[in-house]
């Protein structure tokens, strides 16, 4: 255990020392962490011994995702969001269902060994995008604000929306669906997961904000403790919502949105603890992904799995996005840019771990496909983030300059 902790601490130290240089290159944190995990894992050097149970790995991945969702939502520019809500609404209400449907249709001929429910479950697991992997784009000021905020809102909400879908399909797949009509079951789960999560996130954050305003006015909060409340609020939102049957992910995202109107200088200090926790947990999660998941699944990857992974990152994501954004102010380049930057990561890992516990007949194929898709996404989206961000910025600048000259 101590050797593992020492190695993880060393990785964190080295990355912190060179993070600025790496982030300006074609690499990204998840690429580095996953590669280091694979190098040090049982497949190669075998010096990183991670004796995690499925429950421990699930808890780590879930809490990491919760922290990322909370801080991303809190950092959102709500003035831009209000002006551009039409695009994320289309992405979530039209693009996301189309992505799941198209993913299932293309998986059907490629994976004849999977049942219909397993195919739909695979498509649902790979539908949500990852806010953390998209950070180089959504935090890049050169990318037009409408695109940045649309991608940020989409990646923050689509995993929570996919939670009921994944749980419903999983329930049917293992034969534990409730004895009601399908429509009633869907309605119940949606209300339970999304509704309760939203109420918990909003209620707890408002309560905490009121408390902190009062104590800050009395001078009871010292500078040393300013970053701590956000971390506590995010953890409380997630754990409380999960404990009472809601979606902790939705609770964290809604809680973050409640905090988003805070002035940016104050917000930066206030969110420091939660942002650091998210980065550290993300490091551990991606190292584990490289050391355990990638190492174990490499021998199970087939040409069908590789093909589906490529399709998942391209046609299955980009075509629905392009179609659902028809009629918006975005040109073709903008639509393709949003369609491409739908990275798969923590949300898919969390859902895969949940499904893995159920021991479905097609588990091996599903897990290998998910691992392959995430690995390709980490590499492809990490390498292309900065170059394509610069290109879309130049394209938008030229498009704006053109009408002015005319």
Long-range contacts (C-beta under 8 A, 24 or more apart in sequence): 1-51, 3-47, 3-49, 4-48, 4-49, 4-50, 7-40, 7-47, 7-48, 8-283, 8-284, 8-287, 11-36, 11-283, 11-287, 12-280, 12-283, 15-283, 23-136, 24-386, 25-386, 26-382, 26-383, 26-384, 26-386, 26-387, 27-382, 27-383, 28-133, 28-136, 28-378, 28-381, 28-382, 28-383, 28-385, 29-279, 29-282, 29-283, 29-286, 30-132, 30-133, 30-282, 30-286, 30-345, 30-378, 30-382, 31-378, 31-379, 31-382, 31-383, 33-282, 33-283, 33-286, 33-287, 33-289, 33-290, 34-286, 34-287, 34-289, 34-290, 34-294, 34-375, 34-378, 35-290, 36-287, 36-290, 37-286, 37-287, 37-288, 37-289, 37-290, 37-291, 37-292, 37-294, 38-290, 38-291, 38-294, 38-295, 39-290, 40-287, 40-291, 41-290, 41-291, 41-292, 41-294, 41-295, 42-291, 42-292, 42-295, 43-294, 43-295, 43-298, 48-287, 48-291, 50-288, 50-291, 50-292, 52-288, 52-292, 54-353, 54-356, 54-357, 57-288, 57-292, 57-353, 58-350, 58-353, 58-354, 58-357, 60-281, 60-284, 60-285, 60-288, 61-285, 61-346, 61-349, 61-350, 61-353, 62-238, 62-242, 62-248, 62-350, 63-235, 63-238, 63-281, 64-278, 64-281, 64-282, 64-284, 64-285, 64-346, 65-159, 65-249, 65-346, 65-347, 65-350, 66-234, 66-235, 66-237, 66-238, 66-248, 66-249, 66-252, 67-231, 67-234, 67-252, 67-274, 67-275, 67-277, 67-278, 67-281, 68-131, 68-132, 68-278, 68-282, 68-346, 69-131, 69-156, 69-159, 69-249, 69-252, 69-253, 69-256, 70-230, 70-233, 70-234, 70-237, 70-238, 70-252, 70-253, 70-255, 70-256, 70-274, 70-278, 71-230, 71-234, 71-256, 71-271, 71-274, 71-275, 71-278, 72-131, 72-132, 72-135, 72-138, 72-152, 72-155, 72-156, 72-253, 72-256, 73-152, 73-156, 73-252, 73-253, 73-254, 73-255, 73-256, 73-257, 73-259, 73-260, 74-230, 74-256, 74-257, 74-259, 74-260, 74-262, 74-267, 74-271, 74-274, 75-256, 75-260, 75-267, 75-271, 76-149, 76-152, 76-153, 76-156, 76-256, 76-257, 76-260, 77-145, 77-149, 77-260, 78-257, 78-260, 78-261, 80-145, 80-146, 80-148, 80-149, 81-149, 81-153, 83-146, 84-145, 84-146, 84-149, 84-150, 86-328, 87-146, 87-150, 87-325, 87-328, 87-330, 87-338, 88-149, 88-150, 88-153, 88-154, 88-157, 90-324, 90-325, 90-328, 91-150, 91-154, 91-158, 91-321, 91-324, 91-325, 91-338, 92-154, 92-157, 92-158, 92-161, 94-320, 94-323, 94-324, 95-320, 95-321, 95-323, 95-324, 95-325, 96-127, 96-158, 96-161, 96-162, 96-320, 98-319, 98-320, 98-323, 98-324, 99-123, 99-127, 99-316, 99-317, 99-320, 99-321, 100-124, 100-127, 100-165, 102-315, 102-316, 102-319, 102-320, 103-127, 103-312, 103-316, 106-308, 106-311, 106-315, 106-316, 107-308, 110-304, 110-307, 110-308, 111-304, 111-308, 111-362, 111-365, 111-369, 113-362, 113-365, 114-362, 114-365, 114-366, 115-173, 115-361, 115-362, 117-169, 117-172, 117-173, 118-173, 118-360, 118-361, 118-362, 118-366, 120-169, 121-166, 121-169, 121-170, 121-173, 121-355, 121-360, 121-366, 122-366, 122-369, 122-370, 123-316, 124-162, 124-165, 124-166, 124-169, 124-351, 125-162, 125-166, 125-348, 125-351, 125-352, 125-355, 125-366, 125-370, 126-312, 126-316, 126-344, 126-348, 126-369, 126-370, 126-373, 127-158, 127-162, 128-155, 128-158, 128-159, 128-161, 128-162, 128-344, 128-347, 128-348, 128-351, 129-154, 129-155, 129-158, 129-159, 129-341, 129-342, 129-343, 129-344, 129-345, 129-347, 130-155, 130-343, 130-344, 130-345, 130-346, 130-347, 130-348, 130-377, 131-155, 131-156, 132-278, 132-282, 132-345, 132-346, 133-343, 133-344, 133-345, 133-377, 133-378, 133-381, 133-382, 134-341, 134-343, 134-381, 134-385, 136-382, 136-385, 136-386, 136-389, 137-341, 137-385, 137-388, 137-389, 140-385, 140-386, 140-389, 142-389, 142-390, 142-393, 143-389, 143-392, 143-393, 144-334, 144-392, 144-393, 144-396, 146-329, 146-330, 147-330, 147-334, 147-337, 147-338, 147-392, 150-338, 151-338, 151-341, 156-253, 156-256, 157-250, 157-253, 158-347, 159-249, 159-347, 159-350, 160-193, 160-194, 160-197, 160-247, 160-249, 160-250, 160-253, 161-194, 162-347, 162-351, 163-193, 163-194, 163-247, 163-249, 163-250, 164-189, 164-190, 164-192, 164-193, 164-194, 164-247, 166-351, 166-354, 166-355, 167-193, 170-354, 170-355, 170-358, 173-358, 173-360, 174-358, 174-360, 192-245, 192-246, 193-245, 193-246, 193-247, 193-250, 194-246, 194-247, 194-250, 195-246, 196-241, 196-244, 196-245, 196-246, 196-247, 197-241, 197-246, 197-247, 197-248, 197-249, 197-250, 197-251, 197-254, 198-250, 198-251, 198-254, 199-246, 200-237, 200-240, 200-241, 200-244, 200-246, 200-251, 201-237, 201-241, 201-250, 201-251, 201-252, 201-253, 201-254, 201-255, 201-256, 201-258, 202-254, 202-255, 202-258, 204-233, 204-236, 204-237, 204-240, 204-251, 204-255, 205-233, 205-237, 205-254, 205-255, 205-256, 205-258, 205-259, 206-258, 208-232, 208-233, 208-236, 209-258, 209-259, 226-269, 226-270, 226-272, 227-269, 227-270, 227-271, 227-272, 227-273, 227-274, 227-276, 228-273, 229-270, 229-273, 230-259, 230-270, 230-271, 230-272, 230-273, 230-274, 231-273, 231-274, 231-277, 233-259, 234-274, 249-347, 282-346, 285-346, 285-349, 286-378, 289-349, 289-371, 289-374, 293-349, 293-367, 293-371, 294-371, 294-375, 297-367, 297-368, 297-371, 297-372, 300-364, 300-365, 300-367, 300-368, 301-368, 301-371, 301-372, 302-368, 305-365, 305-368, 305-369, 305-372, 306-372, 308-369, 308-373, 309-369, 309-372, 309-373, 309-376, 310-376, 312-344, 312-373, 313-342, 313-344, 313-373, 313-376, 313-377, 313-380, 313-381, 317-342, 318-342, 331-399, 333-392, 333-395, 334-392, 334-396, 337-388, 337-392, 340-381, 340-384, 340-388, 341-381, 341-385, 341-388, 343-377, 343-378, 343-381, 344-373, 344-374, 344-377, 345-374, 345-377, 345-378, 348-373, 348-374, 349-374
